[in-house]
Amino acid sequence: MKLYIILLLIGLLSLNGCSSATALADESFETTVNMTEPLSDENYLLNAPLRSKITYLIDDSENVVHEWVSQYYPGNATYLLEDGLLLRTGSFGRNNPTGFTAGGAGGIIQLLGPDSTVLWEYAIADDLHLSHHDVEYLPNGNILAIVWQKKTAQEAISVGRNPESLNDKELWPDKIVELKPIGQNEAEIVWEWNTWDHLIQEFDTSKATFGSVENHPEKIDINYLGNSREQGGADWNHMNSVDYNAELDQILLSVHTFNEVWIIDHDTTTEEAAGEKGDLLYRWGNPQAYNQGTAKDQILSGQHDAQWIEAGKDGEGNILLYNNNGGTMQNQYSTIVEITPPLTESKTYQYDTQLGYGPNTTSWQFGYEENQYFYSRSISGVQRLANGNTLICVGEDGYFAEITPEGQQVWGYLNPYGDSRPGQNTNSETSYNPVFKIRKYSITDTLLKTLLNDDK
């Protein structure tokens, strides 16, 4: 069965009020697709709608088996941990005490017990910093977080930024911090990596950052603006996902405005991360960002949810992501992209001085065929499942689908939770139902009993 998402989604509006999809001609759609093969061993789906303070755990029959309730809307990611705790980001919303107002703004990180008790809560939110979008739980119990940091126009100019491209008169470069939770509301930053420490530019010869961008792909061009709607704005990087590979001890980042994924080394001290050891190990998706290639070589555009495929699953070690704007402006659609990064035995990545970073072709892709088209301008996610299928979250429309390697849809679900807004999809009581991303989990009977008992 084809991916019959589009007919149902006609009339649903994206987050900015624009139509988000076009129809598939002469096709009908069922919210729940009759399965042609068994679903994955991951038998429970975690859904944290952006317009709900409730996180839902849903079984394969689409029954809600457990809920967690927070005082915050998501900000944006939520994950279920092996011990039944919920790692959840929270957003201050209109009560945001900082000047960071871009999409994905968070500020709160929580660990909730099965009964929604807040076991730990930490805020990264002040005049100069705000956590946003995503977090990653590490094997040692620490948490990686993406953080905006505010730089003044003068600070940006001092490292070679062209003052004519400072539209907002300030800049918010991203950094990654590793938090060690302490007590109920404290944390120690035990490691960090900062975009600001790895800059290069060709604009101002008097600055220490001056150099050849093309000859230093491991550096980040302070004057690269990308081609997104945020071009020239303060939200310069707009990282929207972070993933960790324990075997490599490396971190994978989705950098929205650069239309790239980056890999950095975690096997460093904070001091080393600020130097050459902290330079980019790998980047892929848009070689224009380091003065290689042309627009024809750009593959990624506004992508989300970049991750290494887990060990034991088809494509393990490959990078999988949701490419939001995989089509052209004339034929707009999203795609799912899987690539095999050119990893060497020394845990570095092959680089071609003429072609840039490979690969030049994808290992697997979905959404390129006309009968597979689906679209979400922002948010969204993807996950490789144990049975080889791929779980897709079309974020702005709150639609989830499971796709076989051959491109056949075996399951579909429309998020029914959100809020109702005049003028939006009048046929639904939950017309505004976006979801940042989703995950499916294999939950043991013991863990399920723990969750259910806490409901009593």
C-alpha positions as a Markdown table, in Angstrom:
| # | Residue | x | y | z |
|---|---|---|---|---|
| 1 | Met | 0.0 | 0.0 | 0.0 |
| 2 | Lys | 1.3 | 3.4 | -0.9 |
| 3 | Leu | 1.8 | 6.3 | 1.6 |
| 4 | Tyr | -1.7 | 7.7 | 1.4 |
| 5 | Ile | -1.1 | 10.6 | 3.7 |
| 6 | Ile | -2.0 | 13.5 | 1.6 |
| 7 | Leu | -5.8 | 13.2 | 1.1 |
| 8 | Leu | -6.4 | 13.2 | 4.8 |
| 9 | Leu | -4.1 | 16.1 | 5.3 |
| 10 | Ile | -5.8 | 18.4 | 2.8 |
| 11 | Gly | -7.2 | 21.3 | 4.8 |
| 12 | Leu | -4.8 | 20.8 | 7.7 |
| 13 | Leu | -2.6 | 23.9 | 8.1 |
| 14 | Ser | 1.0 | 24.2 | 8.9 |
| 15 | Leu | 2.3 | 26.1 | 11.9 |
| 16 | Asn | 2.4 | 29.4 | 10.0 |
| 17 | Gly | -1.0 | 28.9 | 8.6 |
| 18 | Cys | 0.0 | 27.8 | 5.1 |
| 19 | Ser | -1.3 | 24.7 | 3.3 |
| 20 | Ser | 1.1 | 21.9 | 4.0 |
| 21 | Ala | 0.4 | 19.3 | 1.4 |
| 22 | Thr | -1.1 | 18.6 | -2.1 |
| 23 | Ala | -3.4 | 15.7 | -3.0 |
| 24 | Leu | -2.7 | 12.4 | -4.4 |
| 25 | Ala | -5.2 | 12.0 | -7.2 |
| 26 | Asp | -7.9 | 9.3 | -7.1 |
| 27 | Glu | -6.6 | 7.7 | -3.9 |
| 28 | Ser | -8.5 | 7.1 | -0.6 |
| 29 | Phe | -7.0 | 7.1 | 2.8 |
| 30 | Glu | -7.6 | 5.2 | 6.1 |
| 31 | Thr | -6.2 | 6.7 | 9.3 |
| 32 | Thr | -5.3 | 3.2 | 10.4 |
| 33 | Val | -3.9 | 1.1 | 7.6 |
| 34 | Asn | -4.6 | -2.6 | 7.5 |
| 35 | Met | -1.3 | -4.3 | 8.2 |
| 36 | Thr | 0.2 | -6.4 | 5.5 |
| 37 | Glu | 2.9 | -7.8 | 7.9 |
| 38 | Pro | 3.5 | -7.7 | 11.7 |
| 39 | Leu | 4.4 | -4.4 | 13.2 |
| 40 | Ser | 7.8 | -4.0 | 14.8 |
| 41 | Asp | 8.8 | -5.4 | 18.2 |
| 42 | Glu | 8.8 | -1.8 | 19.4 |
| 43 | Asn | 5.2 | -2.1 | 20.6 |
| 44 | Tyr | 4.6 | 1.2 | 22.2 |
| 45 | Leu | 4.7 | 4.7 | 20.8 |
| 46 | Leu | 5.6 | 7.8 | 22.7 |
| 47 | Asn | 3.7 | 10.9 | 21.5 |
| 48 | Ala | 4.2 | 14.4 | 23.1 |
| 49 | Pro | 2.0 | 16.8 | 21.1 |
| 50 | Leu | 3.4 | 20.3 | 21.0 |
| 51 | Arg | 0.0 | 21.8 | 22.0 |
| 52 | Ser | -0.5 | 19.5 | 25.0 |
| 53 | Lys | 1.1 | 19.2 | 28.4 |
| 54 | Ile | 0.4 | 15.5 | 28.4 |
| 55 | Thr | 2.8 | 12.9 | 27.0 |
| 56 | Tyr | 1.0 | 9.7 | 25.7 |
| 57 | Leu | 2.2 | 6.1 | 25.6 |
| 58 | Ile | 0.1 | 4.3 | 22.9 |
| 59 | Asp | 0.0 | 0.6 | 22.1 |
| 60 | Asp | -0.3 | -1.1 | 18.7 |
| 61 | Ser | -4.0 | -1.0 | 18.9 |
| 62 | Glu | -3.8 | 2.8 | 19.4 |
| 63 | Asn | -5.0 | 2.7 | 23.0 |
| 64 | Val | -3.4 | 5.1 | 25.5 |
| 65 | Val | -1.9 | 2.9 | 28.1 |
| 66 | His | -0.1 | 5.6 | 30.1 |
| 67 | Glu | 0.1 | 9.4 | 30.5 |
| 68 | Trp | 2.6 | 11.8 | 32.0 |
| 69 | Val | 1.4 | 15.3 | 32.9 |
| 70 | Ser | 3.7 | 18.3 | 33.0 |
| 71 | Gln | 3.1 | 22.0 | 33.8 |
| 72 | Tyr | 5.0 | 22.9 | 30.6 |
| 73 | Tyr | 4.3 | 22.4 | 26.9 |
| 74 | Pro | 7.1 | 20.5 | 25.2 |
| 75 | Gly | 10.2 | 22.4 | 24.3 |
| 76 | Asn | 10.5 | 20.2 | 22.1 |
| 77 | Ala | 11.8 | 16.6 | 22.6 |
| 78 | Thr | 10.6 | 13.8 | 24.9 |
| 79 | Tyr | 12.0 | 10.4 | 25.4 |
| 80 | Leu | 11.2 | 7.3 | 27.5 |
| 81 | Leu | 14.2 | 5.9 | 29.4 |
| 82 | Glu | 14.8 | 2.2 | 30.1 |
| 83 | Asp | 13.9 | 2.5 | 33.8 |
| 84 | Gly | 10.5 | 4.1 | 33.0 |
| 85 | Leu | 11.5 | 7.7 | 33.7 |
| 86 | Leu | 10.5 | 10.3 | 31.1 |
| 87 | Leu | 13.2 | 12.7 | 29.9 |
| 88 | Arg | 11.2 | 15.7 | 28.9 |
| 89 | Thr | 12.0 | 19.2 | 27.7 |
| 90 | Gly | 9.7 | 22.1 | 28.6 |
| 91 | Ser | 8.9 | 25.5 | 27.2 |
| 92 | Phe | 8.2 | 28.7 | 29.1 |
| 93 | Gly | 6.0 | 29.8 | 26.2 |
| 94 | Arg | 4.8 | 33.3 | 26.5 |
| 95 | Asn | 6.4 | 33.5 | 30.0 |
| 96 | Asn | 9.9 | 33.1 | 28.4 |
| 97 | Pro | 12.1 | 35.2 | 30.7 |
| 98 | Thr | 14.8 | 35.6 | 27.9 |
| 99 | Gly | 15.0 | 37.3 | 24.6 |
| 100 | Phe | 15.2 | 34.1 | 22.7 |
| 101 | Thr | 12.0 | 33.8 | 20.8 |
| 102 | Ala | 12.7 | 31.6 | 17.8 |
| 103 | Gly | 11.0 | 28.2 | 17.1 |
| 104 | Gly | 12.0 | 25.4 | 19.4 |
| 105 | Ala | 12.6 | 27.6 | 22.4 |
| 106 | Gly | 12.7 | 25.6 | 25.6 |
| 107 | Gly | 14.6 | 26.4 | 28.7 |
| 108 | Ile | 13.4 | 23.5 | 30.9 |
| 109 | Ile | 14.7 | 19.9 | 31.2 |
| 110 | Gln | 12.9 | 17.4 | 33.4 |
| 111 | Leu | 13.0 | 13.8 | 34.5 |
| 112 | Leu | 9.5 | 12.6 | 35.4 |
| 113 | Gly | 8.6 | 9.5 | 37.4 |
| 114 | Pro | 5.8 | 7.1 | 36.1 |
| 115 | Asp | 3.3 | 9.0 | 38.2 |
| 116 | Ser | 4.4 | 12.4 | 36.7 |
| 117 | Thr | 6.3 | 13.3 | 39.8 |
| 118 | Val | 9.1 | 15.7 | 38.9 |
| 119 | Leu | 12.3 | 13.9 | 40.1 |
| 120 | Trp | 14.7 | 16.5 | 38.6 |
| 121 | Glu | 14.2 | 19.8 | 36.8 |
| 122 | Tyr | 16.8 | 22.2 | 35.6 |
| 123 | Ala | 16.5 | 25.5 | 33.7 |
| 124 | Ile | 18.9 | 26.8 | 31.2 |
| 125 | Ala | 17.3 | 30.2 | 30.7 |
| 126 | Asp | 18.7 | 33.6 | 31.3 |
| 127 | Asp | 19.5 | 36.8 | 29.4 |
| 128 | Leu | 22.4 | 35.0 | 27.6 |
| 129 | His | 21.4 | 31.4 | 27.3 |
| 130 | Leu | 18.4 | 29.2 | 26.4 |
| 131 | Ser | 18.2 | 25.5 | 25.8 |
| 132 | His | 16.2 | 24.5 | 22.8 |
| 133 | His | 14.8 | 21.7 | 20.6 |
| 134 | Asp | 16.5 | 18.5 | 21.7 |
| 135 | Val | 18.3 | 16.6 | 24.4 |
| 136 | Glu | 20.2 | 13.3 | 24.5 |
| 137 | Tyr | 20.4 | 10.9 | 27.5 |
| 138 | Leu | 23.9 | 9.4 | 27.8 |
| 139 | Pro | 24.9 | 6.0 | 29.1 |
| 140 | Asn | 26.5 | 7.6 | 32.2 |
| 141 | Gly | 23.2 | 9.2 | 33.2 |
| 142 | Asn | 24.3 | 12.7 | 32.0 |
| 143 | Ile | 22.3 | 14.7 | 29.5 |
| 144 | Leu | 23.4 | 16.6 | 26.3 |
| 145 | Ala | 21.5 | 19.8 | 25.6 |
| 146 | Ile | 21.5 | 22.3 | 22.7 |
| 147 | Val | 21.9 | 25.8 | 24.0 |
| 148 | Trp | 21.6 | 29.2 | 22.3 |
| 149 | Gln | 24.1 | 31.8 | 23.6 |
| 150 | Lys | 23.7 | 35.5 | 22.9 |
| 151 | Lys | 26.5 | 37.5 | 21.2 |
| 152 | Thr | 26.4 | 41.2 | 20.6 |
| 153 | Ala | 26.9 | 42.7 | 17.2 |
| 154 | Gln | 30.3 | 43.9 | 18.3 |
| 155 | Glu | 31.3 | 40.5 | 19.5 |
| 156 | Ala | 30.2 | 39.0 | 16.1 |
| 157 | Ile | 32.1 | 41.7 | 14.2 |
| 158 | Ser | 35.2 | 41.1 | 16.3 |
| 159 | Val | 35.5 | 37.5 | 14.9 |
| 160 | Gly | 34.9 | 38.6 | 11.3 |
| 161 | Arg | 31.2 | 38.7 | 10.8 |
| 162 | Asn | 30.1 | 41.1 | 8.0 |
| 163 | Pro | 28.2 | 43.8 | 9.9 |
| 164 | Glu | 25.8 | 44.2 | 7.0 |
| 165 | Ser | 24.5 | 40.6 | 7.6 |
| 166 | Leu | 23.5 | 41.2 | 11.2 |
| 167 | Asn | 19.9 | 41.7 | 10.6 |
| 168 | Asp | 18.9 | 41.4 | 14.3 |
| 169 | Lys | 21.9 | 43.3 | 15.6 |
| 170 | Glu | 23.0 | 40.2 | 17.6 |
| 171 | Leu | 23.9 | 36.5 | 17.0 |
| 172 | Trp | 22.9 | 33.3 | 18.8 |
| 173 | Pro | 25.6 | 30.6 | 18.0 |
| 174 | Asp | 24.8 | 27.2 | 19.5 |
| 175 | Lys | 26.8 | 25.2 | 22.0 |
| 176 | Ile | 26.4 | 21.7 | 23.3 |
| 177 | Val | 26.5 | 21.2 | 27.1 |
| 178 | Glu | 26.7 | 17.9 | 29.0 |
| 179 | Leu | 24.7 | 18.1 | 32.3 |
| 180 | Lys | 25.2 | 15.9 | 35.3 |
| 181 | Pro | 21.9 | 16.0 | 37.3 |
| 182 | Ile | 22.4 | 16.8 | 41.0 |
| 183 | Gly | 19.6 | 16.6 | 43.5 |
| 184 | Gln | 16.2 | 17.8 | 42.4 |
| 185 | Asn | 17.0 | 21.1 | 40.6 |
| 186 | Glu | 20.7 | 21.4 | 40.1 |
| 187 | Ala | 23.2 | 20.3 | 37.5 |
| 188 | Glu | 26.9 | 20.5 | 36.8 |
| 189 | Ile | 28.2 | 21.2 | 33.3 |
| 190 | Val | 30.8 | 18.6 | 33.0 |
| 191 | Trp | 31.6 | 19.1 | 29.3 |
| 192 | Glu | 30.8 | 21.5 | 26.5 |
| 193 | Trp | 31.5 | 22.2 | 22.9 |
| 194 | Asn | 31.0 | 25.7 | 21.4 |
| 195 | Thr | 30.4 | 26.7 | 17.8 |
| 196 | Trp | 32.1 | 30.0 | 18.6 |
| 197 | Asp | 35.5 | 28.2 | 19.1 |
| 198 | His | 35.7 | 26.9 | 15.6 |
| 199 | Leu | 35.1 | 29.8 | 13.3 |
| 200 | Ile | 36.7 | 30.9 | 10.0 |
| 201 | Gln | 35.9 | 33.7 | 7.6 |
| 202 | Glu | 37.2 | 35.4 | 4.4 |
| 203 | Phe | 35.7 | 38.9 | 5.1 |
| 204 | Asp | 38.1 | 40.6 | 7.4 |
| 205 | Thr | 41.8 | 40.0 | 7.0 |
| 206 | Ser | 42.6 | 41.7 | 10.3 |
| 207 | Lys | 40.9 | 39.0 | 12.4 |
| 208 | Ala | 42.5 | 35.8 | 13.8 |
| 209 | Thr | 39.7 | 33.8 | 12.2 |
| 210 | Phe | 40.7 | 34.8 | 8.6 |
| 211 | Gly | 41.5 | 32.0 | 6.3 |
| 212 | Ser | 40.4 | 29.9 | 3.3 |
| 213 | Val | 36.9 | 28.4 | 4.0 |
| 214 | Glu | 37.4 | 25.9 | 1.2 |
| 215 | Asn | 40.6 | 24.6 | 2.6 |
| 216 | His | 39.3 | 24.3 | 6.1 |
| 217 | Pro | 36.0 | 22.3 | 6.0 |
| 218 | Glu | 36.6 | 21.5 | 9.7 |
| 219 | Lys | 35.9 | 25.1 | 10.5 |
| 220 | Ile | 32.5 | 27.0 | 10.5 |
| 221 | Asp | 32.2 | 30.1 | 8.3 |
| 222 | Ile | 30.9 | 32.9 | 10.5 |
| 223 | Asn | 29.5 | 34.6 | 7.3 |
| 224 | Tyr | 27.6 | 31.6 | 5.9 |
| 225 | Leu | 23.9 | 32.5 | 6.0 |
| 226 | Gly | 22.3 | 29.5 | 4.3 |
| 227 | Asn | 19.2 | 29.9 | 2.3 |
| 228 | Ser | 16.5 | 29.4 | 4.9 |
| 229 | Arg | 13.9 | 31.9 | 6.0 |
| 230 | Glu | 16.1 | 32.8 | 9.0 |
| 231 | Gln | 18.8 | 34.0 | 6.6 |
| 232 | Gly | 20.8 | 36.8 | 8.3 |
| 233 | Gly | 18.9 | 36.5 | 11.6 |
| 234 | Ala | 20.2 | 36.1 | 15.1 |
| 235 | Asp | 19.4 | 32.3 | 15.1 |
| 236 | Trp | 22.4 | 31.6 | 13.0 |
| 237 | Asn | 22.8 | 27.7 | 13.4 |
| 238 | His | 19.3 | 26.7 | 14.7 |
| 239 | Met | 20.5 | 23.2 | 15.7 |
| 240 | Asn | 17.4 | 21.0 | 16.1 |
| 241 | Ser | 18.6 | 17.5 | 17.0 |
| 242 | Val | 21.5 | 15.9 | 19.0 |
| 243 | Asp | 22.4 | 12.2 | 18.9 |
| 244 | Tyr | 25.2 | 10.3 | 20.6 |
| 245 | Asn | 27.2 | 7.2 | 19.4 |
| 246 | Ala | 28.7 | 5.5 | 22.4 |
| 247 | Glu | 31.0 | 3.2 | 20.3 |
| 248 | Leu | 32.6 | 6.2 | 18.5 |
| 249 | Asp | 32.1 | 8.6 | 21.4 |
| 250 | Gln | 30.9 | 11.1 | 18.9 |
| 251 | Ile | 28.0 | 13.5 | 18.7 |
| 252 | Leu | 25.7 | 14.1 | 15.6 |
| 253 | Leu | 24.0 | 17.4 | 15.2 |
| 254 | Ser | 21.4 | 18.6 | 12.7 |
| 255 | Val | 22.2 | 22.2 | 11.8 |
| 256 | His | 19.0 | 23.6 | 10.3 |
| 257 | Thr | 20.1 | 26.9 | 8.8 |
| 258 | Phe | 23.3 | 25.3 | 7.3 |
| 259 | Asn | 21.2 | 22.5 | 5.8 |
| 260 | Glu | 23.9 | 20.1 | 7.1 |
| 261 | Val | 24.6 | 17.4 | 9.7 |
| 262 | Trp | 27.8 | 17.8 | 11.7 |
| 263 | Ile | 29.7 | 15.2 | 13.7 |
| 264 | Ile | 32.0 | 16.3 | 16.6 |
| 265 | Asp | 34.3 | 14.4 | 19.0 |
| 266 | His | 33.1 | 13.8 | 22.5 |
| 267 | Asp | 36.3 | 12.1 | 23.5 |
| 268 | Thr | 37.8 | 15.4 | 24.6 |
| 269 | Thr | 38.0 | 17.6 | 27.6 |
| 270 | Thr | 36.2 | 20.9 | 27.5 |
| 271 | Glu | 39.5 | 22.6 | 27.0 |
| 272 | Glu | 40.4 | 20.2 | 24.1 |
| 273 | Ala | 36.9 | 20.7 | 22.6 |
| 274 | Ala | 37.7 | 24.4 | 22.3 |
| 275 | Gly | 40.7 | 23.7 | 20.2 |
| 276 | Glu | 41.6 | 21.8 | 17.1 |
| 277 | Lys | 40.3 | 18.5 | 18.6 |
| 278 | Gly | 36.9 | 20.1 | 18.7 |
| 279 | Asp | 36.8 | 21.0 | 15.0 |
| 280 | Leu | 34.2 | 19.3 | 12.9 |
| 281 | Leu | 35.0 | 15.7 | 12.2 |
| 282 | Tyr | 32.4 | 15.5 | 9.4 |
| 283 | Arg | 29.7 | 17.5 | 7.7 |
| 284 | Trp | 27.2 | 16.5 | 5.0 |
| 285 | Gly | 24.2 | 17.8 | 3.1 |
| 286 | Asn | 25.3 | 21.1 | 1.7 |
| 287 | Pro | 28.9 | 21.6 | 0.6 |
| 288 | Gln | 28.2 | 25.2 | -0.2 |
| 289 | Ala | 28.6 | 25.8 | 3.5 |
| 290 | Tyr | 32.3 | 25.3 | 3.2 |
| 291 | Asn | 32.7 | 26.7 | -0.3 |
| 292 | Gln | 32.5 | 23.4 | -2.1 |
| 293 | Gly | 30.1 | 22.6 | -4.9 |
| 294 | Thr | 27.0 | 24.5 | -6.0 |
| 295 | Ala | 23.3 | 24.6 | -5.3 |
| 296 | Lys | 23.0 | 21.4 | -7.4 |
| 297 | Asp | 25.1 | 19.6 | -4.8 |
| 298 | Gln | 22.8 | 20.5 | -1.9 |
| 299 | Ile | 20.8 | 17.6 | -0.7 |
| 300 | Leu | 19.5 | 18.6 | 2.7 |
| 301 | Ser | 17.2 | 21.5 | 3.4 |
| 302 | Gly | 15.8 | 22.3 | 6.8 |
| 303 | Gln | 16.3 | 18.7 | 8.0 |
| 304 | His | 15.4 | 17.3 | 11.4 |
| 305 | Asp | 16.0 | 14.4 | 13.7 |
| 306 | Ala | 19.4 | 13.2 | 12.4 |
| 307 | Gln | 20.5 | 10.0 | 14.2 |
| 308 | Trp | 22.8 | 7.0 | 13.9 |
| 309 | Ile | 20.8 | 3.8 | 13.2 |
| 310 | Glu | 21.1 | 1.7 | 16.3 |
| 311 | Ala | 23.2 | -1.5 | 16.5 |
| 312 | Gly | 21.2 | -4.6 | 15.5 |
| 313 | Lys | 18.9 | -2.7 | 13.1 |
| 314 | Asp | 19.0 | -2.6 | 9.3 |
| 315 | Gly | 21.6 | 0.0 | 8.3 |
| 316 | Glu | 23.2 | 0.1 | 11.7 |
| 317 | Gly | 25.8 | 2.9 | 11.9 |
| 318 | Asn | 24.3 | 4.8 | 9.0 |
| 319 | Ile | 22.8 | 8.2 | 9.5 |
| 320 | Leu | 19.0 | 8.6 | 9.1 |
| 321 | Leu | 17.1 | 11.8 | 9.0 |
| 322 | Tyr | 13.9 | 13.6 | 7.9 |
| 323 | Asn | 14.7 | 16.0 | 5.1 |
| 324 | Asn | 11.9 | 18.6 | 5.4 |
| 325 | Asn | 12.3 | 20.3 | 2.0 |
| 326 | Gly | 13.5 | 17.4 | -0.1 |
| 327 | Gly | 11.7 | 18.6 | -3.2 |
| 328 | Thr | 11.9 | 21.7 | -5.3 |
| 329 | Met | 9.9 | 24.9 | -4.8 |
| 330 | Gln | 7.9 | 23.9 | -7.8 |
| 331 | Asn | 7.2 | 20.4 | -6.4 |
| 332 | Gln | 7.4 | 20.7 | -2.7 |
| 333 | Tyr | 7.7 | 17.5 | -0.6 |
| 334 | Ser | 9.7 | 16.0 | 2.3 |
| 335 | Thr | 11.9 | 12.9 | 2.1 |
| 336 | Ile | 13.6 | 10.4 | 4.3 |
| 337 | Val | 17.3 | 10.1 | 3.7 |
| 338 | Glu | 19.7 | 7.4 | 4.9 |
| 339 | Ile | 23.5 | 7.7 | 4.2 |
| 340 | Thr | 26.6 | 5.6 | 5.0 |
| 341 | Pro | 29.2 | 8.1 | 6.3 |
| 342 | Pro | 32.8 | 7.5 | 5.1 |
| 343 | Leu | 34.1 | 6.4 | 8.4 |
| 344 | Thr | 37.7 | 5.2 | 8.7 |
| 345 | Glu | 39.2 | 2.7 | 11.1 |
| 346 | Ser | 40.7 | 5.7 | 13.1 |
| 347 | Lys | 37.2 | 7.0 | 13.7 |
| 348 | Thr | 37.7 | 9.9 | 11.3 |
| 349 | Tyr | 35.9 | 10.6 | 8.0 |
| 350 | Gln | 37.3 | 10.6 | 4.4 |
| 351 | Tyr | 37.4 | 13.9 | 2.7 |
| 352 | Asp | 37.9 | 14.6 | -1.0 |
| 353 | Thr | 39.5 | 18.0 | -1.7 |
| 354 | Gln | 37.6 | 18.2 | -5.0 |
| 355 | Leu | 34.3 | 16.8 | -4.0 |
| 356 | Gly | 34.1 | 17.5 | -0.3 |
| 357 | Tyr | 32.6 | 15.0 | 2.2 |
| 358 | Gly | 30.8 | 12.0 | 0.8 |
| 359 | Pro | 28.8 | 10.0 | 0.2 |
| 360 | Asn | 27.5 | 11.2 | -3.2 |
| 361 | Thr | 24.5 | 8.8 | -3.1 |
| 362 | Thr | 22.0 | 7.8 | -0.4 |
| 363 | Ser | 21.9 | 4.2 | 1.0 |
| 364 | Trp | 18.1 | 4.4 | 1.2 |
| 365 | Gln | 15.5 | 7.1 | 0.6 |
| 366 | Phe | 11.8 | 7.5 | 0.7 |
| 367 | Gly | 9.4 | 10.2 | -0.6 |
| 368 | Tyr | 11.0 | 10.9 | -3.9 |
| 369 | Glu | 8.3 | 9.1 | -5.9 |
| 370 | Glu | 5.2 | 11.1 | -6.8 |
| 371 | Asn | 2.9 | 8.5 | -5.1 |
| 372 | Gln | 4.9 | 8.8 | -1.9 |
| 373 | Tyr | 4.8 | 12.6 | -1.5 |
| 374 | Phe | 4.3 | 14.0 | 2.0 |
| 375 | Tyr | 5.4 | 17.4 | 3.4 |
| 376 | Ser | 6.1 | 19.2 | 6.6 |
| 377 | Arg | 7.9 | 22.5 | 6.3 |
| 378 | Ser | 9.3 | 22.2 | 9.9 |
| 379 | Ile | 9.7 | 19.8 | 12.9 |
| 380 | Ser | 9.1 | 16.1 | 12.1 |
| 381 | Gly | 11.1 | 12.9 | 12.7 |
| 382 | Val | 12.1 | 9.4 | 11.8 |
| 383 | Gln | 13.2 | 6.1 | 13.4 |
| 384 | Arg | 14.5 | 2.8 | 12.0 |
| 385 | Leu | 12.6 | -0.1 | 13.7 |
| 386 | Ala | 13.8 | -3.5 | 14.6 |
| 387 | Asn | 11.8 | -5.2 | 11.8 |
| 388 | Gly | 13.6 | -3.1 | 9.2 |
| 389 | Asn | 10.7 | -0.7 | 8.7 |
| 390 | Thr | 10.9 | 3.0 | 9.2 |
| 391 | Leu | 8.7 | 5.1 | 11.4 |
| 392 | Ile | 7.9 | 8.6 | 10.1 |
| 393 | Cys | 6.4 | 11.6 | 11.9 |
| 394 | Val | 5.0 | 14.3 | 9.5 |
| 395 | Gly | 5.3 | 16.8 | 12.3 |
| 396 | Glu | 3.2 | 19.8 | 11.3 |
| 397 | Asp | 0.2 | 17.6 | 10.5 |
| 398 | Gly | 0.7 | 15.2 | 13.4 |
| 399 | Tyr | 0.7 | 12.2 | 11.1 |
| 400 | Phe | 2.7 | 9.0 | 11.8 |
| 401 | Ala | 3.3 | 6.1 | 9.4 |
| 402 | Glu | 5.4 | 2.9 | 9.3 |
| 403 | Ile | 7.0 | 2.2 | 6.0 |
| 404 | Thr | 8.7 | -1.0 | 4.7 |
| 405 | Pro | 12.1 | -0.9 | 3.0 |
| 406 | Glu | 10.2 | -1.3 | -0.3 |
| 407 | Gly | 8.1 | 1.9 | 0.4 |
| 408 | Gln | 4.9 | 0.2 | 1.4 |
| 409 | Gln | 2.8 | 1.7 | 4.2 |
| 410 | Val | 1.7 | -0.9 | 6.9 |
| 411 | Trp | 0.4 | 1.5 | 9.6 |
| 412 | Gly | -0.8 | 5.0 | 9.9 |
| 413 | Tyr | -2.0 | 7.2 | 12.8 |
| 414 | Leu | -3.2 | 10.8 | 13.0 |
| 415 | Asn | -2.5 | 12.5 | 16.4 |
| 416 | Pro | -5.8 | 13.4 | 17.9 |
| 417 | Tyr | -4.4 | 15.5 | 20.7 |
| 418 | Gly | -3.9 | 19.3 | 20.4 |
| 419 | Asp | -6.1 | 22.3 | 20.6 |
| 420 | Ser | -8.9 | 23.8 | 18.4 |
| 421 | Arg | -8.3 | 27.1 | 16.7 |
| 422 | Pro | -10.9 | 29.0 | 14.6 |
| 423 | Gly | -10.2 | 28.8 | 10.9 |
| 424 | Gln | -8.0 | 25.6 | 11.1 |
| 425 | Asn | -9.4 | 22.3 | 9.8 |
| 426 | Thr | -13.0 | 22.8 | 10.9 |
| 427 | Asn | -13.6 | 19.1 | 10.5 |
| 428 | Ser | -11.5 | 18.2 | 13.5 |
| 429 | Glu | -11.7 | 19.2 | 17.1 |
| 430 | Thr | -7.9 | 19.0 | 17.3 |
| 431 | Ser | -7.1 | 21.0 | 14.3 |
| 432 | Tyr | -3.7 | 22.2 | 15.7 |
| 433 | Asn | -2.0 | 18.9 | 16.5 |
| 434 | Pro | 1.7 | 19.2 | 15.6 |
| 435 | Val | 4.3 | 16.8 | 17.0 |
| 436 | Phe | 8.1 | 17.5 | 17.1 |
| 437 | Lys | 9.0 | 13.8 | 16.7 |
| 438 | Ile | 8.1 | 10.4 | 18.0 |
| 439 | Arg | 9.7 | 7.2 | 19.2 |
| 440 | Lys | 8.6 | 3.6 | 19.5 |
| 441 | Tyr | 9.9 | 1.4 | 22.3 |
| 442 | Ser | 10.0 | -2.3 | 23.2 |
| 443 | Ile | 8.5 | -2.3 | 26.7 |
| 444 | Thr | 8.8 | -5.4 | 28.9 |
| 445 | Asp | 5.8 | -6.6 | 30.9 |
| 446 | Thr | 7.7 | -5.6 | 34.1 |
| 447 | Leu | 8.1 | -2.0 | 33.0 |
| 448 | Leu | 4.5 | -1.9 | 31.7 |
| 449 | Lys | 3.3 | -3.1 | 35.1 |
| 450 | Thr | 5.3 | -0.4 | 36.7 |
| 451 | Leu | 3.7 | 2.2 | 34.6 |
| 452 | Leu | 0.2 | 0.8 | 34.9 |
| 453 | Asn | 0.4 | 0.4 | 38.7 |
| 454 | Asp | 1.3 | 4.1 | 39.0 |
| 455 | Asp | -2.0 | 4.8 | 37.3 |
| 456 | Lys | -3.9 | 3.2 | 40.2 |
